[in-house]
Amino acid sequence: MSIIKTAIIILPIVLAMIVGLTFLQVYLSKKESKIPGLILPSIFFILSVFYSVPNFQNALNFSFSPGAFFASVMILLVCNAPTIIYVLIYLHLRNKINKASEINKMNVQDLD
């Protein structure tokens, strides 16, 4: 199978997974408890660390070079992109929830 055919098959699957995980993150972040919204960022952070640690070990153990170390840092940053995105979604939605809660408290105080 050619690369183009493989990409045509895999790309929609990957995009569907990204969209699905983003909707899941929004749903979990809107929960009353704070913990569910931190599940996906935590999972992606752990996965990125497991993926990046061998690169750092290779860069440091065999022969240290700034280029290899910089490449390892870049791999860590790229692997943490979903973590950063999901944390930003979480913080944005929690901020909206907190503002709505404060407005409700002020409205209750106004009624008293």
Biopython code that builds the backbone (N, CA, C, O; Angstrom):
import numpy as np
from Bio.PDB.StructureBuilder import StructureBuilder

atoms = [
    (1, "MET", "N", (0.852, -1.178, 0.000)),
    (1, "MET", "CA", (0.000, 0.000, 0.000)),
    (1, "MET", "C", (0.895, 1.238, 0.000)),
    (1, "MET", "O", (1.906, 1.284, 0.702)),
    (2, "SER", "N", (0.528, 2.201, -0.764)),
    (2, "SER", "CA", (1.353, 3.395, -0.850)),
    (2, "SER", "C", (1.139, 4.290, 0.366)),
    (2, "SER", "O", (0.189, 4.119, 1.130)),
    (3, "ILE", "N", (2.022, 5.218, 0.518)),
    (3, "ILE", "CA", (1.967, 6.133, 1.653)),
    (3, "ILE", "C", (0.708, 6.997, 1.588)),
    (3, "ILE", "O", (0.105, 7.291, 2.620)),
    (4, "ILE", "N", (0.315, 7.399, 0.399)),
    (4, "ILE", "CA", (-0.864, 8.253, 0.257)),
    (4, "ILE", "C", (-2.126, 7.494, 0.671)),
    (4, "ILE", "O", (-2.980, 8.045, 1.365)),
    (5, "LYS", "N", (-2.243, 6.247, 0.252)),
    (5, "LYS", "CA", (-3.410, 5.459, 0.632)),
    (5, "LYS", "C", (-3.445, 5.242, 2.144)),
    (5, "LYS", "O", (-4.506, 5.306, 2.764)),
    (6, "THR", "N", (-2.292, 4.988, 2.722)),
    (6, "THR", "CA", (-2.217, 4.808, 4.172)),
    (6, "THR", "C", (-2.614, 6.096, 4.889)),
    (6, "THR", "O", (-3.341, 6.058, 5.881)),
    (7, "ALA", "N", (-2.143, 7.220, 4.394)),
    (7, "ALA", "CA", (-2.483, 8.510, 5.007)),
    (7, "ALA", "C", (-3.965, 8.798, 4.891)),
    (7, "ALA", "O", (-4.571, 9.341, 5.815)),
    (8, "ILE", "N", (-4.557, 8.433, 3.754)),
    (8, "ILE", "CA", (-5.993, 8.666, 3.564)),
    (8, "ILE", "C", (-6.804, 7.838, 4.548)),
    (8, "ILE", "O", (-7.869, 8.269, 4.991)),
    (9, "ILE", "N", (-6.320, 6.673, 4.889)),
    (9, "ILE", "CA", (-7.024, 5.815, 5.845)),
    (9, "ILE", "C", (-6.793, 6.276, 7.279)),
    (9, "ILE", "O", (-7.733, 6.327, 8.072)),
    (10, "ILE", "N", (-5.569, 6.605, 7.614)),
    (10, "ILE", "CA", (-5.212, 6.912, 9.002)),
    (10, "ILE", "C", (-5.603, 8.324, 9.414)),
    (10, "ILE", "O", (-6.011, 8.530, 10.558)),
    (11, "LEU", "N", (-5.493, 9.297, 8.526)),
    (11, "LEU", "CA", (-5.753, 10.696, 8.872)),
    (11, "LEU", "C", (-7.149, 10.926, 9.440)),
    (11, "LEU", "O", (-7.261, 11.588, 10.472)),
    (12, "PRO", "N", (-8.217, 10.419, 8.830)),
    (12, "PRO", "CA", (-9.547, 10.636, 9.428)),
    (12, "PRO", "C", (-9.699, 9.980, 10.801)),
    (12, "PRO", "O", (-10.394, 10.502, 11.672)),
    (13, "ILE", "N", (-9.050, 8.844, 10.983)),
    (13, "ILE", "CA", (-9.114, 8.168, 12.282)),
    (13, "ILE", "C", (-8.431, 9.012, 13.348)),
    (13, "ILE", "O", (-8.963, 9.189, 14.444)),
    (14, "VAL", "N", (-7.254, 9.530, 13.025)),
    (14, "VAL", "CA", (-6.514, 10.361, 13.978)),
    (14, "VAL", "C", (-7.278, 11.645, 14.271)),
    (14, "VAL", "O", (-7.359, 12.061, 15.426)),
    (15, "LEU", "N", (-7.833, 12.274, 13.256)),
    (15, "LEU", "CA", (-8.609, 13.500, 13.467)),
    (15, "LEU", "C", (-9.844, 13.231, 14.322)),
    (15, "LEU", "O", (-10.186, 14.037, 15.188)),
    (16, "ALA", "N", (-10.510, 12.109, 14.087)),
    (16, "ALA", "CA", (-11.680, 11.752, 14.903)),
    (16, "ALA", "C", (-11.270, 11.532, 16.356)),
    (16, "ALA", "O", (-11.996, 11.923, 17.270)),
    (17, "MET", "N", (-10.124, 10.916, 16.572)),
    (17, "MET", "CA", (-9.645, 10.705, 17.943)),
    (17, "MET", "C", (-9.333, 12.040, 18.619)),
    (17, "MET", "O", (-9.665, 12.234, 19.788)),
    (18, "ILE", "N", (-8.701, 12.955, 17.897)),
    (18, "ILE", "CA", (-8.369, 14.262, 18.470)),
    (18, "ILE", "C", (-9.641, 15.026, 18.832)),
    (18, "ILE", "O", (-9.740, 15.595, 19.919)),
    (19, "VAL", "N", (-10.606, 15.036, 17.926)),
    (19, "VAL", "CA", (-11.865, 15.733, 18.187)),
    (19, "VAL", "C", (-12.595, 15.073, 19.359)),
    (19, "VAL", "O", (-13.117, 15.762, 20.235)),
    (20, "GLY", "N", (-12.629, 13.755, 19.374)),
    (20, "GLY", "CA", (-13.293, 13.039, 20.462)),
    (20, "GLY", "C", (-12.652, 13.304, 21.809)),
    (20, "GLY", "O", (-13.349, 13.529, 22.798)),
    (21, "LEU", "N", (-11.324, 13.280, 21.855)),
    (21, "LEU", "CA", (-10.629, 13.554, 23.115)),
    (21, "LEU", "C", (-10.834, 15.008, 23.554)),
    (21, "LEU", "O", (-10.917, 15.284, 24.751)),
    (22, "THR", "N", (-10.915, 15.926, 22.611)),
    (22, "THR", "CA", (-11.154, 17.325, 22.970)),
    (22, "THR", "C", (-12.553, 17.495, 23.558)),
    (22, "THR", "O", (-12.724, 18.194, 24.557)),
    (23, "PHE", "N", (-13.548, 16.865, 22.948)),
    (23, "PHE", "CA", (-14.897, 16.928, 23.512)),
    (23, "PHE", "C", (-14.950, 16.261, 24.882)),
    (23, "PHE", "O", (-15.644, 16.736, 25.780)),
    (24, "LEU", "N", (-14.216, 15.158, 25.044)),
    (24, "LEU", "CA", (-14.155, 14.493, 26.345)),
    (24, "LEU", "C", (-13.527, 15.413, 27.384)),
    (24, "LEU", "O", (-13.995, 15.475, 28.520)),
    (25, "GLN", "N", (-12.467, 16.131, 27.003)),
    (25, "GLN", "CA", (-11.824, 17.061, 27.929)),
    (25, "GLN", "C", (-12.776, 18.178, 28.325)),
    (25, "GLN", "O", (-12.828, 18.558, 29.494)),
    (26, "VAL", "N", (-13.523, 18.707, 27.376)),
    (26, "VAL", "CA", (-14.495, 19.766, 27.684)),
    (26, "VAL", "C", (-15.546, 19.222, 28.643)),
    (26, "VAL", "O", (-15.896, 19.884, 29.620)),
    (27, "TYR", "N", (-16.048, 18.035, 28.372)),
    (27, "TYR", "CA", (-17.060, 17.423, 29.232)),
    (27, "TYR", "C", (-16.525, 17.204, 30.652)),
    (27, "TYR", "O", (-17.204, 17.517, 31.630)),
    (28, "LEU", "N", (-15.311, 16.667, 30.757)),
    (28, "LEU", "CA", (-14.741, 16.403, 32.079)),
    (28, "LEU", "C", (-14.417, 17.695, 32.824)),
    (28, "LEU", "O", (-14.540, 17.757, 34.047)),
    (29, "SER", "N", (-14.006, 18.721, 32.091)),
    (29, "SER", "CA", (-13.658, 19.988, 32.738)),
    (29, "SER", "C", (-14.882, 20.712, 33.275)),
    (29, "SER", "O", (-14.769, 21.499, 34.214)),
    (30, "LYS", "N", (-16.049, 20.458, 32.696)),
    (30, "LYS", "CA", (-17.271, 21.116, 33.139)),
    (30, "LYS", "C", (-17.903, 20.435, 34.351)),
    (30, "LYS", "O", (-18.884, 20.936, 34.900)),
    (31, "LYS", "N", (-17.350, 19.303, 34.768)),
    (31, "LYS", "CA", (-17.881, 18.615, 35.941)),
    (31, "LYS", "C", (-17.703, 19.497, 37.171)),
    (31, "LYS", "O", (-16.814, 20.348, 37.218)),
    (32, "GLU", "N", (-18.563, 19.279, 38.166)),
    (32, "GLU", "CA", (-18.497, 20.079, 39.386)),
    (32, "GLU", "C", (-17.178, 19.864, 40.121)),
    (32, "GLU", "O", (-16.589, 20.813, 40.638)),
    (33, "SER", "N", (-16.718, 18.626, 40.165)),
    (33, "SER", "CA", (-15.445, 18.314, 40.801)),
    (33, "SER", "C", (-14.302, 18.747, 39.884)),
    (33, "SER", "O", (-14.433, 18.711, 38.660)),
    (34, "LYS", "N", (-13.202, 19.149, 40.472)),
    (34, "LYS", "CA", (-12.057, 19.622, 39.691)),
    (34, "LYS", "C", (-11.227, 18.476, 39.128)),
    (34, "LYS", "O", (-10.546, 18.651, 38.117)),
    (35, "ILE", "N", (-11.269, 17.326, 39.751)),
    (35, "ILE", "CA", (-10.368, 16.226, 39.410)),
    (35, "ILE", "C", (-10.612, 15.627, 38.028)),
    (35, "ILE", "O", (-9.634, 15.375, 37.323)),
    (36, "PRO", "N", (-11.851, 15.382, 37.590)),
    (36, "PRO", "CA", (-12.020, 14.746, 36.274)),
    (36, "PRO", "C", (-11.376, 15.515, 35.118)),
    (36, "PRO", "O", (-10.905, 14.898, 34.162)),
    (37, "GLY", "N", (-11.348, 16.817, 35.184)),
    (37, "GLY", "CA", (-10.751, 17.612, 34.121)),
    (37, "GLY", "C", (-9.244, 17.509, 34.045)),
    (37, "GLY", "O", (-8.639, 17.933, 33.061)),
    (38, "LEU", "N", (-8.633, 16.948, 35.075)),
    (38, "LEU", "CA", (-7.173, 16.800, 35.088)),
    (38, "LEU", "C", (-6.721, 15.412, 34.634)),
    (38, "LEU", "O", (-5.521, 15.149, 34.561)),
    (39, "ILE", "N", (-7.671, 14.519, 34.328)),
    (39, "ILE", "CA", (-7.319, 13.148, 33.957)),
    (39, "ILE", "C", (-6.564, 13.102, 32.630)),
    (39, "ILE", "O", (-5.467, 12.548, 32.566)),
    (40, "LEU", "N", (-7.132, 13.671, 31.582)),
    (40, "LEU", "CA", (-6.472, 13.624, 30.269)),
    (40, "LEU", "C", (-5.129, 14.354, 30.243)),
    (40, "LEU", "O", (-4.170, 13.820, 29.686)),
    (41, "PRO", "N", (-5.020, 15.554, 30.822)),
    (41, "PRO", "CA", (-3.691, 16.179, 30.838)),
    (41, "PRO", "C", (-2.658, 15.327, 31.581)),
    (41, "PRO", "O", (-1.498, 15.262, 31.175)),
    (42, "SER", "N", (-3.074, 14.685, 32.652)),
    (42, "SER", "CA", (-2.152, 13.833, 33.407)),
    (42, "SER", "C", (-1.701, 12.637, 32.578)),
    (42, "SER", "O", (-0.521, 12.290, 32.568)),
    (43, "ILE", "N", (-2.642, 12.013, 31.887)),
    (43, "ILE", "CA", (-2.302, 10.857, 31.053)),
    (43, "ILE", "C", (-1.326, 11.260, 29.959)),
    (43, "ILE", "O", (-0.333, 10.572, 29.728)),
    (44, "PHE", "N", (-1.600, 12.366, 29.287)),
    (44, "PHE", "CA", (-0.713, 12.798, 28.209)),
    (44, "PHE", "C", (0.649, 13.236, 28.739)),
    (44, "PHE", "O", (1.657, 13.051, 28.057)),
    (45, "PHE", "N", (0.701, 13.812, 29.938)),
    (45, "PHE", "CA", (1.992, 14.185, 30.525)),
    (45, "PHE", "C", (2.813, 12.942, 30.828)),
    (45, "PHE", "O", (4.005, 12.892, 30.525)),
    (46, "ILE", "N", (2.180, 11.942, 31.425)),
    (46, "ILE", "CA", (2.897, 10.696, 31.749)),
    (46, "ILE", "C", (3.394, 10.020, 30.476)),
    (46, "ILE", "O", (4.529, 9.546, 30.426)),
    (47, "LEU", "N", (2.550, 9.973, 29.447)),
    (47, "LEU", "CA", (2.969, 9.382, 28.176)),
    (47, "LEU", "C", (4.144, 10.148, 27.564)),
    (47, "LEU", "O", (5.069, 9.540, 27.025)),
    (48, "SER", "N", (4.110, 11.463, 27.646)),
    (48, "SER", "CA", (5.205, 12.244, 27.063)),
    (48, "SER", "C", (6.513, 12.028, 27.820)),
    (48, "SER", "O", (7.587, 11.999, 27.219)),
    (49, "VAL", "N", (6.418, 11.878, 29.126)),
    (49, "VAL", "CA", (7.631, 11.614, 29.911)),
    (49, "VAL", "C", (8.192, 10.234, 29.558)),
    (49, "VAL", "O", (9.397, 10.082, 29.361)),
    (50, "PHE", "N", (7.312, 9.231, 29.478)),
    (50, "PHE", "CA", (7.780, 7.883, 29.122)),
    (50, "PHE", "C", (8.392, 7.858, 27.730)),
    (50, "PHE", "O", (9.335, 7.107, 27.480)),
    (51, "TYR", "N", (7.873, 8.658, 26.838)),
    (51, "TYR", "CA", (8.399, 8.698, 25.486)),
    (51, "TYR", "C", (9.704, 9.493, 25.415)),
    (51, "TYR", "O", (10.572, 9.176, 24.601)),
    (52, "SER", "N", (9.854, 10.509, 26.245)),
    (52, "SER", "CA", (11.003, 11.407, 26.155)),
    (52, "SER", "C", (12.207, 10.956, 26.969)),
    (52, "SER", "O", (13.342, 11.259, 26.602)),
    (53, "VAL", "N", (11.986, 10.242, 28.061)),
    (53, "VAL", "CA", (13.101, 9.849, 28.928)),
    (53, "VAL", "C", (14.166, 9.049, 28.182)),
    (53, "VAL", "O", (15.351, 9.331, 28.361)),
    (54, "PRO", "N", (13.802, 8.056, 27.347)),
    (54, "PRO", "CA", (14.863, 7.343, 26.614)),
    (54, "PRO", "C", (15.698, 8.253, 25.718)),
    (54, "PRO", "O", (16.894, 8.021, 25.546)),
    (55, "ASN", "N", (15.076, 9.288, 25.144)),
    (55, "ASN", "CA", (15.849, 10.219, 24.317)),
    (55, "ASN", "C", (16.861, 10.997, 25.143)),
    (55, "ASN", "O", (17.990, 11.216, 24.705)),
    (56, "PHE", "N", (16.456, 11.416, 26.348)),
    (56, "PHE", "CA", (17.396, 12.112, 27.230)),
    (56, "PHE", "C", (18.509, 11.177, 27.668)),
    (56, "PHE", "O", (19.671, 11.580, 27.732)),
    (57, "GLN", "N", (18.165, 9.926, 27.970)),
    (57, "GLN", "CA", (19.193, 8.958, 28.369)),
    (57, "GLN", "C", (20.198, 8.742, 27.251)),
    (57, "GLN", "O", (21.403, 8.699, 27.495)),
    (58, "ASN", "N", (19.712, 8.606, 26.039)),
    (58, "ASN", "CA", (20.621, 8.440, 24.902)),
    (58, "ASN", "C", (21.488, 9.670, 24.705)),
    (58, "ASN", "O", (22.676, 9.550, 24.409)),
    (59, "ALA", "N", (20.912, 10.844, 24.866)),
    (59, "ALA", "CA", (21.666, 12.083, 24.664)),
    (59, "ALA", "C", (22.733, 12.261, 25.740)),
    (59, "ALA", "O", (23.805, 12.802, 25.467)),
    (60, "LEU", "N", (22.449, 11.810, 26.957)),
    (60, "LEU", "CA", (23.394, 12.023, 28.048)),
    (60, "LEU", "C", (24.394, 10.881, 28.207)),
    (60, "LEU", "O", (25.544, 11.126, 28.573)),
    (61, "ASN", "N", (23.990, 9.653, 27.944)),
    (61, "ASN", "CA", (24.853, 8.502, 28.223)),
    (61, "ASN", "C", (25.912, 8.262, 27.154)),
    (61, "ASN", "O", (27.076, 8.045, 27.490)),
    (62, "PHE", "N", (25.546, 8.294, 25.901)),
    (62, "PHE", "CA", (26.497, 7.909, 24.867)),
    (62, "PHE", "C", (27.552, 8.975, 24.642)),
    (62, "PHE", "O", (28.743, 8.706, 24.803)),
    (63, "SER", "N", (27.165, 10.105, 24.296)),
    (63, "SER", "CA", (28.108, 11.221, 24.179)),
    (63, "SER", "C", (27.281, 12.493, 24.220)),
    (63, "SER", "O", (26.444, 12.742, 23.354)),
    (64, "PHE", "N", (27.535, 13.282, 25.238)),
    (64, "PHE", "CA", (26.727, 14.488, 25.395)),
    (64, "PHE", "C", (27.058, 15.465, 24.284)),
    (64, "PHE", "O", (28.217, 15.796, 24.035)),
    (65, "SER", "N", (26.017, 15.909, 23.634)),
    (65, "SER", "CA", (26.175, 16.980, 22.658)),
    (65, "SER", "C", (24.983, 17.917, 22.814)),
    (65, "SER", "O", (23.860, 17.473, 23.051)),
    (66, "PRO", "N", (25.234, 19.196, 22.682)),
    (66, "PRO", "CA", (24.126, 20.143, 22.816)),
    (66, "PRO", "C", (23.004, 19.878, 21.815)),
    (66, "PRO", "O", (21.833, 20.087, 22.133)),
    (67, "GLY", "N", (23.345, 19.422, 20.616)),
    (67, "GLY", "CA", (22.339, 19.157, 19.602)),
    (67, "GLY", "C", (21.412, 18.019, 20.005)),
    (67, "GLY", "O", (20.198, 18.108, 19.820)),
    (68, "ALA", "N", (21.983, 16.944, 20.559)),
    (68, "ALA", "CA", (21.169, 15.803, 20.987)),
    (68, "ALA", "C", (20.294, 16.198, 22.178)),
    (68, "ALA", "O", (19.135, 15.794, 22.262)),
    (69, "PHE", "N", (20.851, 16.984, 23.090)),
    (69, "PHE", "CA", (20.073, 17.419, 24.242)),
    (69, "PHE", "C", (18.939, 18.346, 23.799)),
    (69, "PHE", "O", (17.814, 18.224, 24.283)),
    (70, "PHE", "N", (19.228, 19.268, 22.885)),
    (70, "PHE", "CA", (18.205, 20.172, 22.364)),
    (70, "PHE", "C", (17.108, 19.391, 21.648)),
    (70, "PHE", "O", (15.927, 19.711, 21.781)),
    (71, "ALA", "N", (17.498, 18.361, 20.884)),
    (71, "ALA", "CA", (16.505, 17.527, 20.201)),
    (71, "ALA", "C", (15.617, 16.816, 21.218)),
    (71, "ALA", "O", (14.412, 16.685, 21.002)),
    (72, "SER", "N", (16.198, 16.358, 22.320)),
    (72, "SER", "CA", (15.413, 15.696, 23.362)),
    (72, "SER", "C", (14.427, 16.666, 24.012)),
    (72, "SER", "O", (13.287, 16.299, 24.294)),
    (73, "VAL", "N", (14.864, 17.890, 24.245)),
    (73, "VAL", "CA", (13.974, 18.911, 24.813)),
    (73, "VAL", "C", (12.841, 19.213, 23.833)),
    (73, "VAL", "O", (11.691, 19.361, 24.247)),
    (74, "MET", "N", (13.146, 19.304, 22.561)),
    (74, "MET", "CA", (12.115, 19.571, 21.561)),
    (74, "MET", "C", (11.111, 18.422, 21.484)),
    (74, "MET", "O", (9.912, 18.659, 21.338)),
    (75, "ILE", "N", (11.590, 17.181, 21.582)),
    (75, "ILE", "CA", (10.687, 16.030, 21.589)),
    (75, "ILE", "C", (9.771, 16.101, 22.805)),
    (75, "ILE", "O", (8.575, 15.830, 22.696)),
    (76, "LEU", "N", (10.319, 16.462, 23.959)),
    (76, "LEU", "CA", (9.508, 16.598, 25.164)),
    (76, "LEU", "C", (8.436, 17.671, 24.983)),
    (76, "LEU", "O", (7.284, 17.465, 25.367)),
    (77, "LEU", "N", (8.802, 18.810, 24.403)),
    (77, "LEU", "CA", (7.834, 19.887, 24.187)),
    (77, "LEU", "C", (6.748, 19.485, 23.196)),
    (77, "LEU", "O", (5.571, 19.775, 23.413)),
    (78, "VAL", "N", (7.133, 18.824, 22.119)),
    (78, "VAL", "CA", (6.148, 18.405, 21.117)),
    (78, "VAL", "C", (5.215, 17.352, 21.711)),
    (78, "VAL", "O", (4.010, 17.378, 21.460)),
    (79, "CYS", "N", (5.763, 16.430, 22.491)),
    (79, "CYS", "CA", (4.928, 15.396, 23.113)),
    (79, "CYS", "C", (4.001, 15.995, 24.166)),
    (79, "CYS", "O", (2.950, 15.424, 24.457)),
    (80, "ASN", "N", (4.371, 17.130, 24.738)),
    (80, "ASN", "CA", (3.529, 17.771, 25.744)),
    (80, "ASN", "C", (2.524, 18.750, 25.141)),
    (80, "ASN", "O", (1.792, 19.399, 25.887)),
    (81, "ALA", "N", (2.469, 18.873, 23.834)),
    (81, "ALA", "CA", (1.496, 19.770, 23.204)),
    (81, "ALA", "C", (0.061, 19.417, 23.595)),
    (81, "ALA", "O", (-0.700, 20.319, 23.948)),
    (82, "PRO", "N", (-0.342, 18.140, 23.547)),
    (82, "PRO", "CA", (-1.712, 17.840, 23.992)),
    (82, "PRO", "C", (-1.931, 18.169, 25.461)),
    (82, "PRO", "O", (-3.012, 18.615, 25.846)),
    (83, "THR", "N", (-0.910, 17.951, 26.283)),
    (83, "THR", "CA", (-1.021, 18.275, 27.702)),
    (83, "THR", "C", (-1.300, 19.761, 27.884)),
    (83, "THR", "O", (-2.189, 20.143, 28.645)),
    (84, "ILE", "N", (-0.553, 20.582, 27.195)),
    (84, "ILE", "CA", (-0.711, 22.028, 27.312)),
    (84, "ILE", "C", (-2.089, 22.463, 26.812)),
    (84, "ILE", "O", (-2.751, 23.289, 27.440)),
    (85, "ILE", "N", (-2.512, 21.907, 25.689)),
    (85, "ILE", "CA", (-3.824, 22.266, 25.137)),
    (85, "ILE", "C", (-4.940, 21.874, 26.090)),
    (85, "ILE", "O", (-5.859, 22.658, 26.327)),
    (86, "TYR", "N", (-4.866, 20.655, 26.643)),
    (86, "TYR", "CA", (-5.926, 20.191, 27.544)),
    (86, "TYR", "C", (-5.912, 20.957, 28.869)),
    (86, "TYR", "O", (-6.967, 21.175, 29.463)),
    (87, "VAL", "N", (-4.755, 21.359, 29.328)),
    (87, "VAL", "CA", (-4.694, 22.177, 30.547)),
    (87, "VAL", "C", (-5.292, 23.558, 30.280)),
    (87, "VAL", "O", (-5.987, 24.102, 31.138)),
    (88, "LEU", "N", (-5.034, 24.128, 29.117)),
    (88, "LEU", "CA", (-5.623, 25.427, 28.780)),
    (88, "LEU", "C", (-7.143, 25.336, 28.684)),
    (88, "LEU", "O", (-7.850, 26.235, 29.139)),
    (89, "ILE", "N", (-7.644, 24.255, 28.094)),
    (89, "ILE", "CA", (-9.102, 24.048, 28.048)),
    (89, "ILE", "C", (-9.646, 23.957, 29.465)),
    (89, "ILE", "O", (-10.659, 24.578, 29.785)),
    (90, "TYR", "N", (-8.982, 23.191, 30.307)),
    (90, "TYR", "CA", (-9.404, 23.008, 31.696)),
    (90, "TYR", "C", (-9.438, 24.346, 32.440)),
    (90, "TYR", "O", (-10.428, 24.674, 33.094)),
    (91, "LEU", "N", (-8.360, 25.109, 32.336)),
    (91, "LEU", "CA", (-8.289, 26.389, 33.049)),
    (91, "LEU", "C", (-9.352, 27.366, 32.548)),
    (91, "LEU", "O", (-9.961, 28.080, 33.345)),
    (92, "HIS", "N", (-9.575, 27.401, 31.248)),
    (92, "HIS", "CA", (-10.585, 28.300, 30.686)),
    (92, "HIS", "C", (-11.978, 27.952, 31.212)),
    (92, "HIS", "O", (-12.729, 28.827, 31.641)),
    (93, "LEU", "N", (-12.305, 26.674, 31.171)),
    (93, "LEU", "CA", (-13.644, 26.271, 31.612)),
    (93, "LEU", "C", (-13.809, 26.400, 33.120)),
    (93, "LEU", "O", (-14.888, 26.763, 33.589)),
    (94, "ARG", "N", (-12.772, 26.112, 33.884)),
    (94, "ARG", "CA", (-12.863, 26.276, 35.345)),
    (94, "ARG", "C", (-13.020, 27.750, 35.696)),
    (94, "ARG", "O", (-13.737, 28.086, 36.639)),
    (95, "ASN", "N", (-12.364, 28.626, 34.957)),
    (95, "ASN", "CA", (-12.498, 30.061, 35.185)),
    (95, "ASN", "C", (-13.934, 30.507, 34.933)),
    (95, "ASN", "O", (-14.489, 31.294, 35.700)),
    (96, "LYS", "N", (-14.538, 29.997, 33.845)),
    (96, "LYS", "CA", (-15.931, 30.337, 33.561)),
    (96, "LYS", "C", (-16.858, 29.817, 34.661)),
    (96, "LYS", "O", (-17.798, 30.506, 35.057)),
    (97, "ILE", "N", (-16.597, 28.611, 35.151)),
    (97, "ILE", "CA", (-17.417, 28.034, 36.221)),
    (97, "ILE", "C", (-17.279, 28.851, 37.494)),
    (97, "ILE", "O", (-18.272, 29.109, 38.174)),
    (98, "ASN", "N", (-16.063, 29.260, 37.824)),
    (98, "ASN", "CA", (-15.839, 30.055, 39.033)),
    (98, "ASN", "C", (-16.527, 31.420, 38.940)),
    (98, "ASN", "O", (-17.094, 31.896, 39.924)),
    (99, "LYS", "N", (-16.480, 32.046, 37.769)),
    (99, "LYS", "CA", (-17.161, 33.331, 37.599)),
    (99, "LYS", "C", (-18.663, 33.173, 37.745)),
    (99, "LYS", "O", (-19.316, 33.999, 38.382)),
    (100, "ALA", "N", (-19.218, 32.121, 37.160)),
    (100, "ALA", "CA", (-20.656, 31.875, 37.276)),
    (100, "ALA", "C", (-21.043, 31.620, 38.726)),
    (100, "ALA", "O", (-22.104, 32.056, 39.171)),
    (101, "SER", "N", (-20.197, 30.923, 39.459)),
    (101, "SER", "CA", (-20.458, 30.648, 40.870)),
    (101, "SER", "C", (-20.441, 31.937, 41.687)),
    (101, "SER", "O", (-21.282, 32.132, 42.565)),
    (102, "GLU", "N", (-19.482, 32.816, 41.396)),
    (102, "GLU", "CA", (-19.418, 34.087, 42.109)),
    (102, "GLU", "C", (-20.637, 34.954, 41.809)),
    (102, "GLU", "O", (-21.162, 35.616, 42.705)),
    (103, "ILE", "N", (-21.090, 34.956, 40.562)),
    (103, "ILE", "CA", (-22.275, 35.729, 40.202)),
    (103, "ILE", "C", (-23.496, 35.184, 40.935)),
    (103, "ILE", "O", (-24.324, 35.956, 41.419)),
    (104, "ASN", "N", (-23.614, 33.858, 41.021)),
    (104, "ASN", "CA", (-24.730, 33.264, 41.748)),
    (104, "ASN", "C", (-24.691, 33.646, 43.229)),
    (104, "ASN", "O", (-25.731, 33.917, 43.830)),
    (105, "LYS", "N", (-23.495, 33.669, 43.811)),
    (105, "LYS", "CA", (-23.367, 34.058, 45.223)),
    (105, "LYS", "C", (-23.778, 35.514, 45.415)),
    (105, "LYS", "O", (-24.445, 35.848, 46.395)),
    (106, "MET", "N", (-23.384, 36.378, 44.485)),
    (106, "MET", "CA", (-23.750, 37.790, 44.594)),
    (106, "MET", "C", (-25.253, 37.963, 44.444)),
    (106, "MET", "O", (-25.854, 38.779, 45.143)),
    (107, "ASN", "N", (-25.866, 37.210, 43.546)),
    (107, "ASN", "CA", (-27.312, 37.292, 43.356)),
    (107, "ASN", "C", (-28.052, 36.825, 44.612)),
    (107, "ASN", "O", (-29.071, 37.408, 44.982)),
    (108, "VAL", "N", (-27.552, 35.789, 45.258)),
    (108, "VAL", "CA", (-28.179, 35.313, 46.496)),
    (108, "VAL", "C", (-28.026, 36.362, 47.585)),
    (108, "VAL", "O", (-28.960, 36.582, 48.355)),
    (109, "GLN", "N", (-26.878, 37.010, 47.667)),
    (109, "GLN", "CA", (-26.676, 38.049, 48.675)),
    (109, "GLN", "C", (-27.577, 39.257, 48.415)),
    (109, "GLN", "O", (-28.049, 39.899, 49.353)),
    (110, "ASP", "N", (-27.809, 39.558, 47.148)),
    (110, "ASP", "CA", (-28.693, 40.682, 46.796)),
    (110, "ASP", "C", (-30.139, 40.403, 47.225)),
    (110, "ASP", "O", (-30.873, 41.322, 47.590)),
    (111, "LEU", "N", (-30.532, 39.152, 47.178)),
    (111, "LEU", "CA", (-31.898, 38.797, 47.563)),
    (111, "LEU", "C", (-32.115, 38.916, 49.081)),
    (111, "LEU", "O", (-33.232, 39.151, 49.540)),
    (112, "ASP", "N", (-31.047, 38.753, 49.834)),
    (112, "ASP", "CA", (-31.163, 38.819, 51.306)),
    (112, "ASP", "C", (-31.312, 40.214, 51.800)),
    (112, "ASP", "O", (-31.420, 40.433, 53.007)),
]
sb = StructureBuilder()
sb.init_structure("model")
sb.init_model(0)
sb.init_chain("A")
sb.init_seg("    ")
for serial, (resi, resn, name, xyz) in enumerate(atoms, 1):
    if name == "N":
        sb.init_residue(resn, " ", resi, " ")
    sb.init_atom(name, np.array(xyz, "f"), 0.0, 1.0, " ", f" {name:<3s}", serial, name[0])
structure = sb.get_structure()
